[in-house]
Amino acid sequence: MPEEILPGFYRLEIPLPDSPLKSLNSYVITGSERNLIIDTGFNRDVCYNVMQKELQILNIDLTRTDFFITHLHADHFGLVERLKTPTSTIYFNRPDAEILDGWNGFEHMFSYAAHNGFPERELRNAFQQHPGKRFGTQWVPELKILQDGDILEAGEYKLLCIETPGHTLGHTCLYEADKKVFISGDHILGDITPNIQGWSDEQDMLKHYLISLDKVSSLPVDIVLPGHRSLFSNFRERIQELKRHHMSRLEEILSILGRGDRNAYGVASEMSWDIKCDSWEQFPVPQKWFATGEAIAHLRYLEENRQILRKEAVEQTVYSSIV
């Protein structure tokens, strides 16, 4: 059943089968003329059927409904393909839209991962089951680009767009100042840590993320509406917890490199992870992928801050401690 958070403002829990995230929080704001749906779920029947059932309870007419997508990941973006109508507007951010426009598959990630020590054949086989490949949108719809500082009006609410790069390059949150409501997408989650990955040398994603946390930390917020799990109210406290988490990660990586040079895959294999496996070898390949991406993001941050050195070999990149 839809959960009413504020008058005309609802949360829908859309299941994400086979995902450790379990479900997506989709938010619906009803209005006399137009409705707004914030994030949608995977492009798969189980998500679509639950979404349709919940929308019917709210008497939502999709021909009078627009969409705001916080970022490009398939669990947020994928289902909009099946929900939009010819009269729908899909609001999105420019950096993630440019990635969609220029998308040519996962090949660059395979080669980059291999250069960082990830067994390429193992990764290619696992990617056949990757949710982004299986349950993403099959086409790029026409998008209405919103930028940092734009106001999106929905029902009785005025939502300020705040660009918060880190989880993705264009991730965007929404803030309702009068009600002190912060719609955080995957930027700030209450009981799990957003995954910050780096799969390119062009961006320092952890730096982006930490700056984005500071960017929103002074906002008066009474309730946070995250993309996953429970709503929460300890906004500033949670931001500080997330910052401490990443500082601890950086210290852990420095300690690992203090024992000798490592590639990113090797660093990830020695980091501490909250997963029920006795050894790195037992990790499912998708979890190794997430772990290695997070290791790369932290290694890039340390490199940019001149705390470690990168050594470019013919086949792989390795990192070493400066001390």
C-alpha positions as CSV (number, residue, x, y, z in Angstrom):
1,M,0.0,0.0,0.0
2,P,1.2,3.5,-0.7
3,E,2.5,5.3,2.4
4,E,1.3,9.0,2.7
5,I,4.3,11.0,3.9
6,L,2.7,14.5,3.5
7,P,-0.6,15.5,2.0
8,G,-0.6,14.3,-1.6
9,F,2.9,13.0,-1.2
10,Y,3.4,9.2,-1.2
11,R,6.1,6.5,-1.0
12,L,5.8,3.3,-3.1
13,E,8.0,0.3,-2.4
14,I,9.0,-1.3,-5.7
15,P,10.6,-4.7,-5.3
16,L,14.1,-5.3,-6.7
17,P,14.4,-9.1,-6.8
18,D,17.9,-10.7,-6.5
19,S,19.3,-7.3,-5.4
20,P,20.8,-6.7,-1.9
21,L,19.0,-3.4,-1.9
22,K,15.7,-5.4,-1.8
23,S,13.4,-2.5,-3.0
24,L,13.3,1.0,-4.4
25,N,11.5,3.9,-2.9
26,S,9.5,5.6,-5.6
27,Y,7.7,8.8,-4.6
28,V,4.5,10.1,-6.0
29,I,3.2,13.7,-5.7
30,T,-0.4,14.2,-6.8
31,G,-1.7,17.4,-8.2
32,S,-5.0,18.8,-9.6
33,E,-3.5,19.1,-13.1
34,R,-0.3,17.0,-13.2
35,N,1.3,14.2,-11.0
36,L,5.0,13.6,-10.5
37,I,6.7,10.2,-10.0
38,I,10.3,10.3,-8.7
39,D,12.3,7.2,-9.7
40,T,10.7,4.0,-11.0
41,G,12.5,0.6,-10.6
42,F,13.9,-1.9,-13.0
43,N,12.4,-2.5,-16.4
44,R,11.0,-5.9,-15.5
45,D,7.5,-7.2,-15.0
46,V,7.6,-7.6,-11.2
47,C,8.4,-3.9,-10.8
48,Y,5.9,-2.8,-13.4
49,N,3.1,-4.9,-11.9
50,V,3.6,-3.5,-8.4
51,M,4.0,0.0,-9.7
52,Q,0.7,-0.3,-11.7
53,K,-1.1,-1.7,-8.7
54,E,0.1,1.1,-6.4
55,L,-0.7,3.8,-8.9
56,Q,-4.2,2.4,-9.3
57,I,-4.8,2.7,-5.6
58,L,-3.9,6.4,-5.8
59,N,-6.0,6.8,-9.0
60,I,-3.0,8.1,-10.9
61,D,-3.7,8.9,-14.6
62,L,-0.4,8.3,-16.4
63,T,-1.4,10.6,-19.2
64,R,-1.3,13.4,-16.6
65,T,1.9,12.3,-15.0
66,D,5.5,13.4,-15.3
67,F,8.7,11.8,-14.1
68,F,11.9,13.0,-12.3
69,I,14.8,10.5,-12.3
70,T,17.5,11.2,-9.7
71,H,20.3,9.3,-11.7
72,L,20.9,6.9,-14.5
73,H,21.1,3.6,-12.7
74,A,18.7,0.9,-13.9
75,D,16.9,0.5,-10.6
76,H,15.8,4.2,-10.8
77,F,15.6,4.8,-14.5
78,G,14.7,1.5,-16.2
79,L,10.9,1.4,-15.8
80,V,10.2,4.9,-17.0
81,E,10.2,3.4,-20.5
82,R,7.0,1.4,-19.8
83,L,5.3,4.1,-17.7
84,K,5.6,7.2,-19.7
85,T,2.9,8.3,-22.1
86,P,3.1,10.7,-25.1
87,T,2.1,13.5,-22.8
88,S,4.7,12.8,-20.1
89,T,7.7,14.9,-19.4
90,I,10.8,13.1,-18.1
91,Y,13.1,15.4,-16.0
92,F,16.8,14.4,-15.8
93,N,20.3,15.8,-15.4
94,R,22.7,16.8,-18.1
95,P,25.8,14.8,-17.1
96,D,24.0,11.5,-16.9
97,A,22.0,12.3,-20.1
98,E,25.3,12.8,-21.9
99,I,26.4,9.3,-20.8
100,L,23.2,7.8,-22.1
101,D,23.5,9.7,-25.4
102,G,27.1,8.5,-25.9
103,W,26.6,5.0,-24.6
104,N,28.3,2.3,-26.6
105,G,28.3,-0.6,-24.2
106,F,30.4,-1.9,-21.4
107,E,33.6,-2.6,-23.4
108,H,35.5,0.4,-22.0
109,M,34.7,-0.9,-18.5
110,F,35.9,-4.4,-19.3
111,S,39.3,-3.1,-20.5
112,Y,39.6,-0.6,-17.6
113,A,38.8,-3.3,-15.1
114,A,41.3,-5.7,-16.6
115,H,44.0,-3.0,-16.5
116,N,43.2,-2.7,-12.8
117,G,43.6,-6.4,-12.2
118,F,40.1,-7.8,-12.5
119,P,40.0,-11.1,-14.4
120,E,38.4,-10.0,-17.6
121,R,36.9,-13.4,-18.7
122,E,35.3,-13.8,-15.2
123,L,33.8,-10.3,-15.5
124,R,32.5,-10.7,-19.0
125,N,30.7,-13.9,-18.1
126,A,29.1,-12.2,-15.0
127,F,28.0,-9.2,-16.9
128,Q,25.4,-11.3,-18.8
129,Q,23.4,-11.2,-15.5
130,H,24.2,-7.5,-14.7
131,P,20.9,-5.7,-13.9
132,G,22.0,-2.6,-15.8
133,K,22.3,-4.8,-18.9
134,R,19.1,-6.9,-18.3
135,F,16.7,-4.4,-16.8
136,G,17.7,-1.0,-18.1
137,T,15.8,1.1,-20.6
138,Q,16.0,-0.2,-24.2
139,W,15.9,3.3,-25.6
140,V,16.7,6.9,-24.6
141,P,13.5,8.9,-24.3
142,E,13.3,12.6,-24.8
143,L,14.5,14.2,-21.6
144,K,13.8,17.6,-20.1
145,I,17.1,18.7,-18.6
146,L,17.0,20.4,-15.2
147,Q,20.1,22.1,-13.7
148,D,21.3,22.9,-10.2
149,G,19.0,25.6,-8.7
150,D,16.0,24.9,-10.9
151,I,12.6,24.7,-9.3
152,L,10.2,21.8,-10.2
153,E,6.7,22.4,-9.0
154,A,4.5,19.4,-8.3
155,G,1.1,19.5,-6.6
156,E,1.5,21.9,-3.6
157,Y,5.3,21.4,-3.5
158,K,8.2,23.4,-4.9
159,L,11.2,21.2,-5.3
160,L,14.7,22.7,-5.6
161,C,17.1,20.7,-7.8
162,I,20.5,20.2,-6.2
163,E,23.2,18.5,-8.2
164,T,25.1,16.0,-6.0
165,P,27.7,14.2,-8.2
166,G,29.4,11.2,-6.6
167,H,27.2,8.1,-6.9
168,T,26.9,9.1,-10.5
169,L,28.3,12.1,-12.3
170,G,25.0,13.9,-12.6
171,H,23.1,12.6,-9.5
172,T,20.5,15.2,-8.5
173,C,18.5,15.5,-5.2
174,L,15.3,17.5,-4.6
175,Y,14.7,19.8,-1.6
176,E,11.3,21.1,-0.4
177,A,12.3,24.1,1.8
178,D,8.9,24.9,3.3
179,K,8.4,21.3,4.5
180,K,12.2,20.7,5.1
181,V,12.0,17.5,3.1
182,F,15.2,16.2,1.3
183,I,14.7,13.6,-1.5
184,S,18.1,12.1,-1.5
185,G,18.1,9.4,-4.2
186,D,21.2,7.3,-3.6
187,H,23.3,10.3,-2.4
188,I,22.5,9.7,1.3
189,L,21.0,6.5,2.6
190,G,20.1,5.8,6.2
191,D,21.4,2.4,7.0
192,I,23.6,1.4,4.1
193,T,26.5,3.3,2.5
194,P,26.0,4.6,-1.1
195,N,28.4,2.9,-3.5
196,I,31.0,5.3,-4.9
197,Q,32.8,3.7,-7.8
198,G,35.5,4.9,-10.2
199,W,35.7,3.3,-13.6
200,S,37.6,6.1,-15.4
201,D,40.8,8.1,-14.9
202,E,38.8,11.2,-15.9
203,Q,36.9,11.8,-12.7
204,D,37.7,11.8,-9.0
205,M,34.3,10.4,-7.9
206,L,35.0,10.3,-4.2
207,K,36.1,13.9,-4.3
208,H,32.8,14.8,-6.0
209,Y,30.9,12.8,-3.4
210,L,32.5,14.4,-0.4
211,I,32.0,17.9,-1.8
212,S,28.4,17.0,-2.5
213,L,27.9,15.9,1.1
214,D,29.2,19.3,2.3
215,K,27.1,21.1,-0.2
216,V,23.8,20.0,1.3
217,S,24.9,19.6,5.0
218,S,23.7,23.1,6.0
219,L,20.1,22.6,4.7
220,P,17.4,22.6,7.4
221,V,16.0,19.0,7.0
222,D,13.4,17.3,9.1
223,I,13.0,14.2,7.0
224,V,15.1,12.4,4.4
225,L,13.4,10.4,1.7
226,P,16.1,8.0,0.3
227,G,16.1,5.8,-2.8
228,H,16.3,2.7,-0.7
229,R,15.4,1.4,2.8
230,S,13.9,3.5,5.6
231,L,13.1,7.2,5.8
232,F,15.2,9.0,8.5
233,S,15.6,12.3,10.2
234,N,19.2,12.5,11.4
235,F,20.4,14.3,8.3
236,R,23.5,16.0,9.4
237,E,24.6,13.2,11.7
238,R,24.3,10.8,8.8
239,I,26.4,13.0,6.6
240,Q,29.1,13.0,9.2
241,E,28.9,9.2,9.5
242,L,29.3,8.8,5.8
243,K,32.3,11.1,5.7
244,R,34.0,9.2,8.6
245,H,33.3,5.9,6.7
246,H,35.2,7.1,3.7
247,M,38.1,8.5,5.8
248,S,38.3,5.1,7.4
249,R,38.4,3.5,4.0
250,L,41.2,5.7,2.9
251,E,43.2,4.9,6.0
252,E,42.6,1.2,5.4
253,I,43.9,1.4,1.8
254,L,47.0,3.3,3.0
255,S,47.6,0.5,5.4
256,I,47.2,-2.2,2.7
257,L,49.7,-0.4,0.4
258,G,52.1,-0.1,3.3
259,R,52.5,-3.9,3.0
260,G,53.5,-3.6,-0.7
261,D,52.4,-2.5,-4.2
262,R,48.9,-3.6,-5.3
263,N,46.6,-3.2,-8.2
264,A,43.0,-2.1,-7.4
265,Y,41.6,-5.6,-7.5
266,G,44.3,-6.7,-5.0
267,V,43.5,-3.8,-2.8
268,A,39.8,-4.6,-2.8
269,S,40.5,-8.2,-1.9
270,E,42.2,-7.1,1.3
271,M,39.6,-4.4,2.3
272,S,36.9,-5.2,4.9
273,W,33.4,-5.7,3.5
274,D,30.0,-6.3,5.1
275,I,29.2,-9.5,3.2
276,K,28.7,-13.0,4.4
277,C,31.7,-14.7,2.8
278,D,34.7,-16.3,4.5
279,S,37.2,-15.2,1.8
280,W,37.5,-13.0,-1.3
281,E,37.4,-16.0,-3.5
282,Q,33.8,-16.7,-2.2
283,F,32.6,-13.2,-3.2
284,P,30.0,-13.3,-6.0
285,V,31.6,-11.7,-9.1
286,P,29.1,-8.7,-9.1
287,Q,30.2,-7.9,-5.5
288,K,33.8,-8.1,-6.5
289,W,32.9,-5.6,-9.2
290,F,31.4,-3.2,-6.8
291,A,34.2,-3.6,-4.3
292,T,36.9,-3.0,-7.0
293,G,35.1,0.0,-8.3
294,E,35.0,1.4,-4.8
295,A,38.7,0.7,-4.3
296,I,39.5,2.5,-7.5
297,A,37.5,5.6,-6.4
298,H,39.5,5.7,-3.2
299,L,42.8,5.1,-4.9
300,R,42.1,7.9,-7.3
301,Y,41.3,10.2,-4.4
302,L,44.6,9.3,-2.6
303,E,46.5,9.7,-5.9
304,E,45.0,13.1,-6.5
305,N,46.0,14.2,-3.0
306,R,49.5,12.9,-3.6
307,Q,49.3,10.3,-0.8
308,I,50.1,7.4,-3.1
309,L,51.9,6.8,-6.4
310,R,50.5,5.2,-9.5
311,K,52.8,2.9,-11.5
312,E,51.8,2.2,-15.1
313,A,52.9,-1.2,-16.2
314,V,52.3,-2.6,-19.7
315,E,49.3,-4.7,-18.6
316,Q,48.2,-3.4,-15.3
317,T,48.1,-0.3,-13.1
318,V,49.6,-0.7,-9.6
319,Y,49.7,1.6,-6.7
320,S,52.4,2.1,-4.0
321,S,52.7,3.9,-0.7
322,I,54.8,7.1,-0.7
323,V,56.1,6.4,2.8
